[in-house]
Amino acid sequence: KYSVGDSDIEIKMEQSYKKVRVMVKSIGPFVKEENKEKIFEKFFRDESAKTFSKEGLGVGLWIGQQILQAHDSRISYFKDQYETRPIGLNIFQFELPTE
């Protein structure tokens, strides 16, 4: 929903000792720096998300975070801190135990 049309969404998984790291990369609107943690709150949508897509309730990342917390993990959001354009590479990352 928040990826630029005709762009690829890359999902990468790396397994290490008793854990798997999952990274999801896509090109889309950046989240404002002050909202990087708020995007995981129930019903929160960053202004860039509201502008980019009228759809959405702000529960997708919250649900994901709830599932990960049940597995003693959490999801993190990263972007290129030097990028000045409003759209670019967004990265979400989390780890899960394999046992």
ROPA-549198 format. One record per residue: residue in one letter; x, y, z of N, C-alpha, C in turn. Coordinates in pm, whole numbers, plus 32768, in hexadecimal, padded with zeros to 4 digits. Layout:
N
A; X; Y; Z; X; Y; Z; X; Y; Z $
...
//
This chain:
99
K; 8052; 7F89; 8000; 8000; 8000; 8000; 8057; 807D; 8000 $
Y; 80CB; 8079; 8043; 811F; 80F0; 804E; 819B; 80E9; 7FF6 $
S; 81A2; 8085; 7F9E; 8213; 807B; 7F42; 81F2; 80C3; 7EC1 $
V; 8259; 80FE; 7E85; 8249; 8141; 7E06; 8222; 80DA; 7D9D $
G; 81C2; 80FE; 7D45; 8195; 80A2; 7CDD; 8207; 806E; 7C89 $
D; 81FF; 7FF1; 7C60; 8263; 7FAC; 7C0E; 82EA; 7F9D; 7C53 $
S; 82F0; 7FB2; 7CD6; 836D; 7F9A; 7D1D; 8366; 7F11; 7D60 $
D; 83D9; 7ED7; 7D78; 83E1; 7E55; 7DB9; 83E6; 7E65; 7E50 $
I; 83AE; 7E05; 7E95; 83BC; 7DFB; 7F26; 8418; 7D85; 7F3E $
E; 8488; 7D9F; 7F81; 84EC; 7D37; 7F99; 84DC; 7D02; 8028 $
I; 84D3; 7C7F; 8035; 84CE; 7C3E; 80B8; 8548; 7BE4; 80C2 $
K; 8599; 7BFF; 8126; 8616; 7BB5; 8137; 8615; 7B72; 81C1 $
M; 863C; 7AF3; 81C4; 8642; 7AA9; 8242; 86CF; 7A73; 8254 $
E; 8704; 7A88; 82CD; 8789; 7A56; 82EF; 877E; 7A05; 836F $
Q; 87B0; 798B; 836B; 87AB; 7938; 83E3; 8834; 7938; 8425 $
S; 8833; 794E; 84A7; 88AC; 7941; 84F7; 8889; 78E6; 856D $
Y; 88E0; 78D8; 85C7; 88CE; 787B; 8636; 8849; 7893; 867D $
K; 87EA; 7838; 866C; 8767; 7836; 86AC; 870F; 78B0; 8690 $
K; 872F; 78FD; 8628; 86DD; 7970; 8604; 86D7; 797F; 856C $
V; 866A; 79BD; 8540; 8660; 79E4; 84B5; 8641; 7A7A; 84B2 $
R; 868E; 7AC3; 8463; 867A; 7B53; 8453; 8630; 7B69; 83CF $
V; 85C5; 7BB4; 83D5; 8574; 7BD3; 8360; 857E; 7C68; 8344 $
M; 859F; 7C8A; 82C6; 85A4; 7D16; 829B; 8546; 7D26; 8225 $
V; 84F3; 7D8D; 822C; 8497; 7DAE; 81BF; 84BE; 7E39; 818E $
K; 84E0; 7E41; 810D; 850A; 7EC0; 80D1; 84A8; 7EE7; 8064 $
S; 8483; 7F67; 8063; 842B; 7F9A; 7FFA; 8445; 802E; 7FE5 $
I; 841D; 805D; 7F70; 8427; 80EB; 7F4F; 839D; 8129; 7F66 $
G; 839A; 818E; 7FBA; 831C; 81D0; 7FD9; 8334; 824E; 8029 $
P; 82CA; 828B; 805C; 82DA; 8306; 80AA; 8322; 82EB; 812D $
F; 8378; 8347; 8154; 83BF; 833A; 81D3; 8365; 8361; 8248 $
V; 837D; 8323; 82B8; 833C; 8347; 8335; 838E; 83B8; 8372 $
K; 8349; 841D; 83A6; 8390; 848B; 83E7; 83DF; 8455; 845E $
E; 8453; 8490; 8474; 84AD; 8462; 84DF; 8466; 845A; 8567 $
E; 8414; 84BD; 8586; 83D1; 84BF; 8608; 8362; 8456; 8614 $
N; 8340; 8414; 85A5; 82D5; 83AF; 85A6; 8309; 8320; 8597 $
K; 838D; 830D; 8596; 83C5; 8288; 857E; 8394; 821F; 85E1 $
E; 8379; 8242; 865C; 8345; 81E3; 86BE; 82AC; 81E4; 86C0 $
K; 8270; 8255; 86A1; 81DE; 8261; 86A4; 8199; 820B; 863A $
I; 81E0; 81EC; 85CB; 81A1; 819E; 8560; 8178; 8112; 858E $
F; 81AC; 80E7; 8602; 8189; 8064; 8637; 8116; 806C; 869C $
E; 80E1; 80E4; 86B1; 8070; 80F6; 870C; 7FED; 80DE; 86C0 $
K; 7F8D; 80AA; 8708; 7F0A; 808B; 86CD; 7EC7; 810A; 8699 $
F; 7E98; 8105; 861E; 7E50; 816E; 85D7; 7EA4; 81E7; 85AF $
F; 7F29; 81E0; 85C0; 7F7D; 8251; 8597; 7FA6; 8244; 8505 $
R; 7F9B; 82B0; 84BA; 7FCE; 82B6; 8430; 801C; 8337; 8421 $
D; 8096; 832E; 83F1; 80E9; 83A2; 83D7; 80A8; 83F6; 8369 $
E; 80C0; 8477; 836B; 8087; 84D0; 8305; 80AC; 84A5; 8278 $
S; 8127; 8475; 8266; 8151; 844A; 81E0; 80FE; 83D2; 81B1 $
A; 80D8; 837A; 820C; 8085; 8307; 81E9; 7FF9; 8335; 81C1 $
K; 7FC3; 8394; 820B; 7F3D; 83C7; 81EB; 7F3A; 840C; 8163 $
T; 7FA5; 8451; 8141; 7FAE; 8494; 80C0; 7FBF; 8430; 804E $
F; 8010; 83C8; 8066; 8030; 8367; 7FFF; 7FBC; 8309; 7FE1 $
S; 7F73; 82E0; 8049; 7F05; 8282; 8038; 7E93; 82A8; 8096 $
K; 7E1E; 82B4; 8060; 7DA9; 82D7; 80B1; 7D77; 825E; 8100 $
E; 7D9E; 81E6; 80D7; 7D74; 816C; 811B; 7DCA; 8154; 8197 $
G; 7D96; 8107; 81F3; 7DE3; 80DE; 8267; 7DA9; 8114; 82E8 $
L; 7DB6; 80C3; 834F; 7D83; 80E7; 83D3; 7DF2; 8100; 8439 $
G; 7E6D; 80DB; 8414; 7ED9; 80E9; 8474; 7EE1; 8075; 84D5 $
V; 7EBF; 7FFE; 84A7; 7EC7; 7F8A; 8501; 7F29; 7F20; 84D0 $
G; 7F55; 7F25; 8455; 7FAC; 7EBC; 841F; 802E; 7EAC; 846A $
L; 8077; 7F1A; 847C; 80F5; 7F13; 84C5; 80DE; 7EF7; 8559 $
W; 8070; 7F27; 858E; 804F; 7F0C; 861A; 8038; 7E75; 862E $
I; 7FEC; 7E36; 85D5; 7FD4; 7DA6; 85DF; 8057; 7D5A; 85D4 $
G; 80A9; 7D7F; 8573; 812C; 7D3F; 8565; 817F; 7D4B; 85E3 $
Q; 817E; 7DC2; 861E; 81CB; 7DD8; 8699; 8194; 7D83; 870C $
Q; 8110; 7D73; 8715; 80D4; 7D21; 877E; 80FF; 7C8E; 876F $
I; 8100; 7C5D; 86F5; 812A; 7BD2; 86DB; 81BC; 7BC1; 8701 $
L; 8210; 7C20; 86D9; 829E; 7C16; 86F9; 82B8; 7C20; 878F $
Q; 826F; 7C75; 87D3; 8280; 7C7F; 8865; 825F; 7BFB; 88AA $
A; 8200; 7BB0; 8875; 81DE; 7B2E; 88AD; 8252; 7ACB; 889E $
H; 82B0; 7AE9; 8844; 8326; 7A95; 882D; 83A5; 7ADA; 885F $
D; 8393; 7B39; 88BC; 8403; 7B83; 88F6; 8459; 7BC9; 888D $
S; 8417; 7C04; 882B; 845C; 7C4C; 87C1; 8411; 7CCE; 87A7 $
R; 8446; 7D1D; 874B; 8403; 7D97; 8721; 8432; 7DBC; 8695 $
I; 83E2; 7E0D; 8653; 8401; 7E39; 85CC; 8440; 7EC4; 85D3 $
S; 849F; 7EDE; 857C; 84E2; 7F5F; 8575; 84D5; 7F9A; 84EA $
Y; 84D4; 801D; 84E3; 84C9; 8065; 8463; 8549; 80B6; 844D $
F; 857C; 80AF; 83D3; 85F4; 80F9; 83AE; 85DF; 813E; 8327 $
K; 8623; 81AE; 8316; 8627; 81F2; 8295; 86AF; 8236; 8289 $
D; 86CF; 8261; 8212; 874B; 82AA; 81FB; 873E; 8334; 823A $
Q; 8789; 834B; 82A4; 877D; 83C9; 82ED; 87AE; 8441; 829D $
Y; 87F8; 842A; 8231; 882B; 8497; 81E0; 87D3; 84B6; 8167 $
E; 876D; 8466; 8151; 8712; 8479; 80DF; 86BB; 84F3; 80F9 $
T; 86B1; 854B; 8096; 8661; 85C5; 80A6; 85DE; 85C0; 8059 $
R; 85D0; 8560; 7FFF; 8552; 8553; 7FB6; 84E7; 8516; 8012 $
P; 8467; 8528; 7FF3; 83FE; 84F0; 804A; 83E7; 845A; 8037 $
I; 8421; 8420; 7FCD; 840D; 8391; 7FAF; 8495; 8351; 7F99 $
G; 84A5; 82D7; 7FCF; 8523; 828F; 7FBE; 851B; 8206; 7FFC $
L; 858F; 81CD; 801F; 8599; 8146; 8053; 8571; 8141; 80E6 $
N; 850C; 80F0; 8104; 84E0; 80D6; 818C; 8503; 8046; 81AE $
I; 8533; 8030; 8229; 8559; 7FA9; 8254; 8516; 7F8C; 82DB $
F; 84D2; 7F1B; 82E1; 849B; 7EE7; 835D; 84E6; 7E66; 837C $
Q; 850B; 7E54; 83FA; 855C; 7DE0; 841F; 852E; 7DA8; 84A5 $
F; 8531; 7D22; 84AF; 8514; 7CE0; 852E; 855A; 7C5A; 8532 $
E; 8566; 7C21; 85AC; 859F; 7B9D; 85BF; 853C; 7B44; 8607 $
L; 8542; 7AC4; 85E7; 84EF; 7A60; 862A; 8545; 79E8; 864F $
P; 8527; 79A8; 86C0; 8570; 792F; 86E2; 8548; 78BD; 8686 $
T; 85A6; 7865; 866A; 8588; 77F1; 8615; 8568; 7775; 8668 $
E; 8573; 777F; 86E8; 8554; 770C; 8740; 84ED; 7733; 87A7 $
//
